[in-house]
Amino acid sequence: MTDADHPDAGEAGSDPVQTPAEVDPAAELREALEAAEATATENWNRYLRTAAELDNFRKRAARDVEAARRSGVEKLGAELLAIADSLELGLEAGGTASVESLMAGKEATLRLLRAAFDKFGIEVVDPLGHPFDPQLHEAMSMQPSTTAAPGSVLIVLQKGYRLGDRLLRPARVIVAGEPVAPGDSPEGEAPPPDQD
């Protein structure tokens, strides 16, 4: 039997079947490269869009923060105008007004100021009698005391203020120390010399 007589011989010549080894590797690589380039281009475009959106968001947020700051300052300024008006009226009336009316005007002005503080969340730090807290208070000195617990605030020299959790100004205080026993000398002083 010759090759021509073989039953599969005619079919092999007329319709060649490619085996996996006969697939063009360069064509496969070109297709993979084109797909990778398309993915890279799509990812780059996504990155550029995201970067632009983020930049726009930052600019918008900065504008919003500035607008909120301006609005807060404007509101506080409007509240302070009433206080300034009250002070100016008091100064104008100072030469002719009685002491009682000037005191009443000062009290009214202080009420306006406290109302503005309340409106904007500014709280007074008045720690009289409370334990000394270095986060809220500034100790100006320590003084022995028989009436206050050692380490507590004995005298408030200047009230402090805070806005929410932020301290605007610490309260300046004198802190109570241990009481001095009769016959003992205060800390830092030498006892008087013996007189013979």
C-alpha positions as CSV (number, residue, x, y, z in Angstrom):
1,M,0.0,0.0,0.0
2,T,1.4,3.3,-1.0
3,D,0.8,6.6,0.7
4,A,-1.8,7.5,-1.9
5,D,-3.7,4.3,-1.1
6,H,-3.8,5.1,2.6
7,P,-7.3,6.3,3.7
8,D,-6.0,9.3,5.6
9,A,-3.6,10.5,2.9
10,G,-6.1,12.4,0.8
11,E,-7.5,14.2,3.8
12,A,-4.2,15.3,5.1
13,G,-3.2,17.0,1.9
14,S,-6.5,18.8,1.3
15,D,-7.2,20.2,4.8
16,P,-4.2,20.7,6.9
17,V,-4.9,20.7,10.7
18,Q,-2.6,23.0,12.8
19,T,-1.3,21.6,16.0
20,P,-0.6,23.8,19.0
21,A,3.1,23.7,18.1
22,E,2.3,25.2,14.7
23,V,0.5,28.4,16.1
24,D,2.5,31.6,15.4
25,P,4.1,32.6,18.7
26,A,4.9,36.1,17.4
27,A,1.1,36.7,16.7
28,E,0.2,35.6,20.2
29,L,2.8,38.0,21.6
30,R,1.5,40.8,19.5
31,E,-2.0,40.2,20.7
32,A,-0.9,40.1,24.3
33,L,1.1,43.2,23.8
34,E,-1.8,45.0,22.2
35,A,-4.1,43.9,25.1
36,A,-1.5,45.0,27.7
37,E,-1.1,48.4,25.9
38,A,-4.9,48.9,25.8
39,T,-5.1,48.1,29.5
40,A,-2.2,50.4,30.3
41,T,-3.8,53.2,28.3
42,E,-7.1,52.7,30.1
43,N,-5.4,52.7,33.5
44,W,-3.4,55.8,32.6
45,N,-6.6,57.6,31.6
46,R,-8.3,56.5,34.8
47,Y,-5.3,57.8,36.8
48,L,-5.5,61.2,35.0
49,R,-9.2,61.5,35.7
50,T,-8.8,60.5,39.4
51,A,-5.9,62.9,39.8
52,A,-7.9,65.7,38.3
53,E,-10.9,64.9,40.5
54,L,-8.7,64.8,43.6
55,D,-7.2,68.2,42.6
56,N,-10.6,69.6,42.1
57,F,-11.8,68.2,45.5
58,R,-8.8,69.7,47.2
59,K,-9.5,73.1,45.7
60,R,-13.2,72.9,46.5
61,A,-12.4,71.9,50.1
62,A,-9.9,74.8,50.5
63,R,-12.5,77.2,49.2
64,D,-15.1,75.8,51.5
65,V,-12.8,76.1,54.5
66,E,-12.0,79.6,53.6
67,A,-15.6,80.5,53.2
68,A,-16.5,78.9,56.5
69,R,-13.7,80.8,58.2
70,R,-14.8,84.1,56.6
71,S,-18.4,83.4,57.6
72,G,-17.4,82.7,61.2
73,V,-15.3,85.8,61.4
74,E,-18.2,87.9,60.0
75,K,-20.6,86.5,62.5
76,L,-18.2,87.1,65.4
77,G,-17.6,90.6,64.0
78,A,-21.3,91.4,63.9
79,E,-21.6,90.3,67.6
80,L,-18.6,92.4,68.6
81,L,-20.1,95.5,66.9
82,A,-22.9,95.7,69.5
83,I,-20.3,95.5,72.2
84,A,-18.2,98.3,70.6
85,D,-21.3,100.4,70.3
86,S,-22.0,100.0,74.0
87,L,-18.5,100.9,74.9
88,E,-18.6,104.0,72.7
89,L,-21.9,105.1,74.3
90,G,-20.3,104.6,77.7
91,L,-17.3,106.7,76.8
92,E,-19.5,109.5,75.4
93,A,-21.6,109.6,78.5
94,G,-18.6,109.3,80.8
95,G,-18.3,113.0,81.5
96,T,-21.9,113.6,82.5
97,A,-23.2,110.2,83.7
98,S,-23.4,109.1,87.3
99,V,-21.3,106.3,88.6
100,E,-24.3,104.1,88.9
101,S,-25.3,104.5,85.3
102,L,-21.7,103.9,84.1
103,M,-21.6,100.7,86.2
104,A,-25.0,99.6,84.7
105,G,-23.5,100.3,81.2
106,K,-20.4,98.2,82.0
107,E,-22.6,95.4,83.3
108,A,-24.7,95.5,80.2
109,T,-21.6,95.5,77.9
110,L,-20.3,92.5,79.8
111,R,-23.6,90.7,79.4
112,L,-23.4,91.4,75.6
113,L,-19.8,90.0,75.6
114,R,-20.8,86.9,77.5
115,A,-23.8,86.3,75.2
116,A,-21.4,86.5,72.2
117,F,-19.0,84.0,73.9
118,D,-22.0,81.6,74.5
119,K,-23.1,82.0,70.9
120,F,-19.7,81.0,69.6
121,G,-19.0,78.3,72.2
122,I,-16.3,80.2,74.1
123,E,-16.2,78.9,77.7
124,V,-14.7,80.5,80.8
125,V,-12.1,78.5,82.7
126,D,-12.6,79.6,86.3
127,P,-11.0,76.9,88.4
128,L,-11.3,78.4,91.9
129,G,-11.3,75.6,94.5
130,H,-10.6,72.9,91.8
131,P,-7.4,70.8,91.6
132,F,-4.6,72.5,89.6
133,D,-4.5,71.2,86.0
134,P,-1.4,72.2,84.0
135,Q,-3.4,71.6,80.8
136,L,-5.9,74.4,81.7
137,H,-4.1,76.5,84.3
138,E,-0.8,78.4,84.6
139,A,0.5,78.5,88.1
140,M,1.9,81.9,88.9
141,S,3.0,81.0,92.4
142,M,2.2,78.6,95.3
143,Q,1.0,79.9,98.7
144,P,0.6,78.0,101.9
145,S,-3.1,77.8,102.9
146,T,-5.1,76.4,105.8
147,T,-8.4,76.9,104.0
148,A,-7.8,75.1,100.7
149,A,-6.6,71.6,99.9
150,P,-2.9,71.5,98.8
151,G,-2.6,71.4,95.0
152,S,-5.9,73.2,94.5
153,V,-6.5,76.6,93.0
154,L,-6.4,79.1,95.8
155,I,-6.7,82.4,93.8
156,V,-7.6,83.0,90.2
157,L,-5.6,86.0,89.0
158,Q,-7.0,85.8,85.4
159,K,-9.7,83.6,84.0
160,G,-8.9,81.3,81.1
161,Y,-11.0,80.7,78.0
162,R,-11.4,77.7,75.7
163,L,-13.2,77.1,72.5
164,G,-14.5,73.6,72.5
165,D,-11.5,71.4,73.2
166,R,-9.0,74.1,72.3
167,L,-7.6,76.3,75.1
168,L,-7.5,79.9,74.0
169,R,-5.8,81.1,77.2
170,P,-5.0,79.3,80.4
171,A,-6.3,80.5,83.7
172,R,-3.5,82.2,85.7
173,V,-3.7,81.0,89.3
174,I,-2.1,80.8,92.6
175,V,-2.0,77.2,93.9
176,A,-2.5,76.2,97.5
177,G,0.4,74.7,99.2
178,E,0.8,72.8,102.5
179,P,-0.1,75.0,105.5
180,V,2.8,76.4,107.5
181,A,2.7,75.1,111.1
182,P,3.1,77.7,113.8
183,G,6.8,78.2,114.6
184,D,7.9,76.8,111.2
185,S,9.4,79.1,108.7
186,P,8.0,79.3,105.2
187,E,9.8,77.3,102.6
188,G,13.1,78.8,101.4
189,E,13.6,81.0,104.5
190,A,16.3,80.4,107.1
191,P,15.1,80.1,110.7
192,P,15.8,83.3,112.7
193,P,19.2,83.1,114.6
194,D,19.2,82.3,118.2
195,Q,19.6,85.3,120.4
196,D,21.5,84.6,123.6
